[in-house]
Amino acid sequence: MNNIINKTMKMNKTATKLKSGMTLIEITVVILVLLTLIAVLFIGANIYKKGADRAACILNIRNIQQAVRADQNLNNKREGEPIYGNIMDSQVGTGGLTDQYFEEEVLCPEDTAAAGYTWVSANYPALSSTAVSCAIDTNHAPNDTSGW
């Protein structure tokens, strides 16, 4: 009789023993945490890319400004005088500025389909003012142009 009781007790102990592993709720929580971290990573990468594009666009505007100043100095022009010749086209980066001062077409990094830069004025700009602006994004304007 004791033998029968011991065997049934052993069977009950093994039958109630829990298996190791994760429940469906735990797996769902882990997946949600991972998806949240991935979403934060993509948002951060997108913000980083926009900041890098803005910095590259401001650098392009500065380089165009230096080309305009170089053309002004080489041709002995004063500020306010009209910009003649092929330095000024309907869009910056095609024609004169590209041929004379840049190796390739100057484009805004956010939009490679169009030049993205427009002339502020048809005249040589005053000191500390830019000759072109970004037509793609108004946030691409430099904060300080005092040394330009």
NUNU-484967 format. One record per residue (C-alpha): x, y, z; residue number from 1. Coordinates in steps of 0.05 Angstrom, whole numbers, plus 5000, padded with zeros to 4 digits. Layout:
- c1; c2; c3; resi
- X; Y; Z; NUM .
...
# end
This chain:
- c1; c2; c3; resi
- 5000; 5000; 5000; 1 .
- 5056; 5046; 5017; 2 .
- 5086; 5032; 4949; 3 .
- 5022; 5053; 4914; 4 .
- 5018; 5118; 4954; 5 .
- 5091; 5135; 4939; 6 .
- 5081; 5122; 4864; 7 .
- 5020; 5167; 4861; 8 .
- 5055; 5221; 4899; 9 .
- 5113; 5219; 4851; 10 .
- 5066; 5223; 4793; 11 .
- 5031; 5283; 4822; 12 .
- 5098; 5319; 4835; 13 .
- 5121; 5310; 4763; 14 .
- 5053; 5328; 4735; 15 .
- 5052; 5395; 4772; 16 .
- 5123; 5414; 4755; 17 .
- 5126; 5477; 4711; 18 .
- 5164; 5477; 4646; 19 .
- 5217; 5530; 4636; 20 .
- 5204; 5582; 4582; 21 .
- 5168; 5648; 4569; 22 .
- 5095; 5660; 4567; 23 .
- 5060; 5694; 4509; 24 .
- 5052; 5759; 4549; 25 .
- 5126; 5761; 4565; 26 .
- 5145; 5751; 4492; 27 .
- 5096; 5806; 4471; 28 .
- 5126; 5854; 4521; 29 .
- 5196; 5839; 4497; 30 .
- 5175; 5850; 4424; 31 .
- 5141; 5916; 4442; 32 .
- 5204; 5941; 4478; 33 .
- 5247; 5923; 4419; 34 .
- 5200; 5957; 4369; 35 .
- 5200; 6020; 4412; 36 .
- 5276; 6022; 4414; 37 .
- 5279; 6013; 4338; 38 .
- 5228; 6069; 4328; 39 .
- 5269; 6116; 4372; 40 .
- 5331; 6098; 4332; 41 .
- 5298; 6114; 4266; 42 .
- 5271; 6181; 4292; 43 .
- 5340; 6199; 4317; 44 .
- 5373; 6180; 4251; 45 .
- 5322; 6222; 4213; 46 .
- 5335; 6283; 4257; 47 .
- 5411; 6273; 4249; 48 .
- 5403; 6270; 4173; 49 .
- 5362; 6334; 4171; 50 .
- 5415; 6370; 4212; 51 .
- 5470; 6344; 4167; 52 .
- 5432; 6366; 4105; 53 .
- 5422; 6435; 4134; 54 .
- 5496; 6441; 4150; 55 .
- 5515; 6418; 4079; 56 .
- 5466; 6468; 4049; 57 .
- 5494; 6526; 4090; 58 .
- 5564; 6505; 4067; 59 .
- 5540; 6506; 3995; 60 .
- 5511; 6576; 4005; 61 .
- 5578; 6599; 4035; 62 .
- 5617; 6569; 3976; 63 .
- 5571; 6604; 3926; 64 .
- 5580; 6668; 3965; 65 .
- 5656; 6661; 3961; 66 .
- 5650; 6649; 3886; 67 .
- 5608; 6713; 3878; 68 .
- 5659; 6752; 3919; 69 .
- 5716; 6724; 3877; 70 .
- 5681; 6743; 3813; 71 .
- 5668; 6813; 3841; 72 .
- 5741; 6822; 3860; 73 .
- 5768; 6795; 3794; 74 .
- 5723; 6841; 3753; 75 .
- 5734; 6902; 3799; 76 .
- 5660; 6910; 3813; 77 .
- 5630; 6946; 3873; 78 .
- 5573; 6922; 3916; 79 .
- 5506; 6940; 3886; 80 .
- 5531; 6935; 3814; 81 .
- 5493; 6886; 3771; 82 .
- 5520; 6816; 3761; 83 .
- 5533; 6807; 3687; 84 .
- 5554; 6749; 3644; 85 .
- 5542; 6676; 3655; 86 .
- 5557; 6678; 3729; 87 .
- 5483; 6691; 3740; 88 .
- 5435; 6641; 3711; 89 .
- 5363; 6628; 3727; 90 .
- 5386; 6575; 3777; 91 .
- 5452; 6575; 3814; 92 .
- 5496; 6516; 3798; 93 .
- 5482; 6513; 3724; 94 .
- 5526; 6552; 3676; 95 .
- 5574; 6606; 3699; 96 .
- 5585; 6591; 3772; 97 .
- 5594; 6518; 3758; 98 .
- 5640; 6528; 3699; 99 .
- 5684; 6581; 3731; 100 .
- 5687; 6562; 3805; 101 .
- 5658; 6493; 3818; 102 .
- 5675; 6425; 3790; 103 .
- 5604; 6401; 3789; 104 .
- 5533; 6426; 3797; 105 .
- 5517; 6454; 3866; 106 .
- 5454; 6422; 3895; 107 .
- 5417; 6425; 3960; 108 .
- 5427; 6358; 3995; 109 .
- 5352; 6351; 4010; 110 .
- 5331; 6354; 3937; 111 .
- 5379; 6328; 3884; 112 .
- 5328; 6336; 3828; 113 .
- 5333; 6412; 3825; 114 .
- 5388; 6462; 3840; 115 .
- 5351; 6489; 3899; 116 .
- 5386; 6557; 3903; 117 .
- 5357; 6622; 3879; 118 .
- 5389; 6691; 3873; 119 .
- 5369; 6741; 3926; 120 .
- 5385; 6800; 3880; 121 .
- 5413; 6812; 3810; 122 .
- 5467; 6856; 3841; 123 .
- 5530; 6840; 3879; 124 .
- 5508; 6834; 3952; 125 .
- 5530; 6880; 4009; 126 .
- 5579; 6854; 4061; 127 .
- 5548; 6806; 4111; 128 .
- 5491; 6788; 4064; 129 .
- 5483; 6728; 4020; 130 .
- 5477; 6726; 3945; 131 .
- 5433; 6664; 3943; 132 .
- 5382; 6629; 3986; 133 .
- 5358; 6557; 3989; 134 .
- 5292; 6550; 3953; 135 .
- 5279; 6480; 3981; 136 .
- 5278; 6496; 4056; 137 .
- 5276; 6564; 4091; 138 .
- 5310; 6533; 4152; 139 .
- 5373; 6527; 4111; 140 .
- 5390; 6600; 4120; 141 .
- 5455; 6612; 4158; 142 .
- 5447; 6644; 4227; 143 .
- 5508; 6689; 4223; 144 .
- 5537; 6718; 4159; 145 .
- 5581; 6771; 4191; 146 .
- 5646; 6744; 4161; 147 .
- 5617; 6737; 4091; 148 .
# end
